[in-house]
Amino acid sequence: MPERKKRFVKANKQIIERDIGYAILTAEGYSTTDEVVFAEDGDMSLLGVRTIEGFSVMVDNIGHRFLPTNSFVC
């Protein structure tokens, strides 16, 4: 469910505004909570780096799977 609107700057410098909300995400046995953007027609869909960090995994590009890793704290 959308909670509020947020502005984003695309690579071509175009500013767009999209609804955002919160979700519990799961993939390959990993789960995390994250802010999600409600895309519109023509928007690309990507699993964001925040989600991957929340899963505490890294992406195995050859095996096309997640690999467990340690989370970093600053």
C-alpha positions in Angstrom: 0.0 0.0 0.0 1.5 3.4 -0.9 2.5 5.5 2.1 3.8 8.7 0.4 5.4 10.1 -2.7 9.1 10.5 -3.4 11.1 12.2 -6.2 13.8 10.4 -8.1 16.4 11.6 -10.6 16.9 9.3 -13.6 20.2 8.9 -15.4 19.1 11.3 -18.1 18.5 14.0 -15.3 14.7 13.7 -15.6 12.9 14.1 -12.3 10.0 11.7 -11.7 7.7 11.2 -8.7 6.5 7.8 -7.6 4.5 6.3 -4.7 6.5 4.4 -2.1 5.6 2.0 0.6 7.1 -0.7 2.8 7.3 -4.5 2.2 8.7 -7.7 3.6 10.7 -9.2 0.8 11.8 -12.9 0.4 13.9 -14.6 -2.2 15.8 -17.9 -2.1 15.1 -18.4 1.6 16.3 -14.9 2.6 14.1 -12.1 3.9 14.3 -8.4 4.8 12.1 -5.3 5.1 12.6 -2.5 2.6 11.2 0.6 1.1 9.6 -0.2 -2.3 8.7 2.0 -5.2 5.5 1.6 -7.1 6.6 1.6 -10.7 4.6 2.9 -13.6 4.4 1.5 -17.2 7.8 1.9 -18.8 9.8 1.9 -15.5 12.5 -0.6 -15.2 12.4 -3.2 -12.4 15.5 -4.0 -10.4 16.3 -5.7 -7.2 18.0 -2.8 -5.4 21.3 -2.9 -3.6 19.5 -2.1 -0.3 17.5 -5.2 -0.6 20.5 -7.4 -1.4 22.3 -5.9 1.6 19.3 -6.5 3.8 19.4 -10.2 2.7 23.1 -10.3 3.8 24.0 -11.9 0.5 26.1 -11.2 -2.6 25.1 -12.1 -6.1 26.8 -15.0 -7.9 26.5 -13.8 -11.5 27.7 -17.1 -12.9 25.5 -19.4 -10.9 22.6 -16.9 -10.9 22.0 -17.2 -7.2 22.6 -15.5 -3.8 25.6 -16.4 -1.7 25.6 -15.7 2.1 27.9 -12.9 3.3 28.5 -10.8 6.4 26.7 -7.5 6.8 28.9 -4.5 7.2 28.5 -2.0 10.1 30.1 1.5 10.0 
